[in-house]
Amino acid sequence: MPKRRILPDVEELHRLFRYDRETGKLYWKISPTFARIKVGDEAGCLNSTGYLRVKIQRKNYYIHRIIYKMCHKVEPPTYLDHINQIKSDNRLENLREIDHGHNVRRSMNGKRVYVDASRKKKYRAILEINGKNHYIGRFYTYEEARQKVVDFEKENGVRRD
């Protein structure tokens, strides 16, 4: 089982951030001294796997885990899933606890869209079919990349259960 970093306590998270339940976004309540961040700025940046993360006291934390703890007032479960599979959609109703087996099945379903670290704000779509990766392309939005994966499946008669 992967070891997860323990988040700062709930009071500290509420001192640092404001959570907007409608958009699923986190905003700074203070201006950290280490960066050019102002009060009211959206917190976090995308990492290479498409998750939003934020730095607190020189340590990186995933925003979806912070939101879970702020709202439920407990440490998040080991496996926290984005129901719609959009890793930057951190609305509370889009987050759910899952077990290890479900997590593996969700991540290994062959539909893969990544944030392309070499090209800022572009997404790379790759589809695995019978153990072989098919490069689909780079796209400006996650939604566009996902749609191209779906289109590729339809054009090539790929069925997903």
NUVO-67114 format. One record per residue (C-alpha): residue in one letter; x, y negated, z negated. Coordinates in steps of 0.02 Angstrom, whole numbers, padded with zeros to 5 digits, always signed. Layout:
aXYZ/...
***
This chain:
m+00000+00000+00000/p+00074-00169+00047/k+00124-00283-00095/r+00034-00450-00086/r+00103-00611-00158/i+00003-00669-00309/l-00080-00836-00271/p-00071-00988-00385/d-00213-00996-00511/v-00386-01055-00458/e-00369-01224-00545/e-00207-01260-00453/l-00285-01213-00286/h-00433-01330-00319/r-00310-01467-00369/l-00218-01447-00203/f-00359-01411-00080/r-00537-01446-00030/y-00628-01307+00062/d-00762-01348+00191/r-00882-01200+00192/e-00962-01248+00359/t-00801-01250+00459/g-00695-01132+00354/k-00555-01261+00348/l-00446-01310+00203/y-00394-01492+00175/w-00258-01567+00066/k-00317-01662-00089/i-00139-01720-00125/s+00008-01770-00020/p+00150-01642-00042/t+00321-01722-00054/f+00407-01598+00063/a+00313-01643+00221/r+00227-01783+00315/i+00058-01727+00252/k-00073-01852+00198/v-00225-01831+00086/g-00367-01767+00195/d-00256-01680+00324/e-00304-01504+00373/a-00195-01379+00281/g-00095-01246+00368/c-00021-01197+00534/l-00037-01043+00644/n+00095-00910+00623/s+00152-00796+00765/t+00014-00670+00730/g-00128-00797+00735/y-00160-00819+00549/l-00162-00990+00467/r-00039-01008+00325/v+00015-01146+00208/k+00167-01178+00100/i+00144-01203-00087/q+00298-01227-00195/r+00411-01165-00054/k+00312-01003-00030/n+00199-00960+00116/y+00020-00904+00085/y-00118-00854+00204/i-00261-00978+00202/h-00397-00844+00210/r-00328-00770+00048/i-00326-00942-00035/i-00506-00973+00017/y-00560-00805-00051/k-00481-00842-00220/m-00550-01019-00227/c-00727-00958-00195/h-00729-00793-00291/k-00609-00847-00431/v-00516-00681-00422/e-00360-00621-00331/p-00409-00565-00155/p-00413-00379-00115/t-00264-00300-00028/y-00354-00290+00138/l-00459-00441+00186/d-00537-00434+00359/h-00600-00568+00479/i-00766-00493+00534/n-00767-00577+00705/q-00580-00538+00726/i-00537-00722+00751/k-00395-00739+00628/s-00410-00927+00613/d-00598-00921+00573/n-00591-00933+00384/r-00774-00962+00344/l-00814-00865+00186/e-00952-00765+00273/n-00822-00707+00401/l-00710-00630+00267/r-00738-00458+00192/e-00644-00328+00093/i-00600-00169+00187/d-00499-00013+00148/h-00333+00036+00225/g-00409+00157+00353/h-00531+00027+00418/n-00392-00101+00427/v-00285+00014+00534/r-00430+00054+00651/r-00470-00132+00670/s-00290-00177+00710/m-00258-00029+00826/n-00412-00046+00937/g-00306-00092+01088/k-00374-00268+01106/r-00228-00376+01063/v-00216-00563+01072/y-00064-00647+00996/v-00008-00824+00966/d+00141-00840+01081/a+00278-00912+00970/s+00385-00958+01120/r+00250-01070+01193/k+00160-01183+01073/k-00030-01169+01069/k-00040-01026+01194/y-00110-00853+01168/r-00042-00695+01246/a-00162-00553+01290/i-00102-00373+01298/l-00214-00221+01313/e-00157-00046+01265/i-00233+00096+01366/n-00178+00275+01335/g-00020+00218+01248/k+00031+00099+01389/n+00029-00090+01368/h-00049-00195+01506/y+00004-00378+01504/i-00147-00486+01547/g-00075-00660+01530/r-00057-00818+01425/f-00205-00930+01386/y-00237-01096+01300/t-00372-01031+01181/y-00400-00871+01084/e-00575-00855+01154/e-00512-00866+01334/a-00381-00732+01299/r-00510-00616+01218/q-00628-00640+01365/k-00490-00594+01488/v-00460-00433+01389/v-00646-00391+01399/d-00649-00432+01586/f-00495-00323+01616/e-00582-00179+01526/k-00738-00196+01633/e-00640-00208+01795/n-00538-00053+01751/g-00678+00052+01678/v-00605+00055+01502/r-00730+00107+01368/r-00711+00059+01184/d-00808+00144+01045/
***
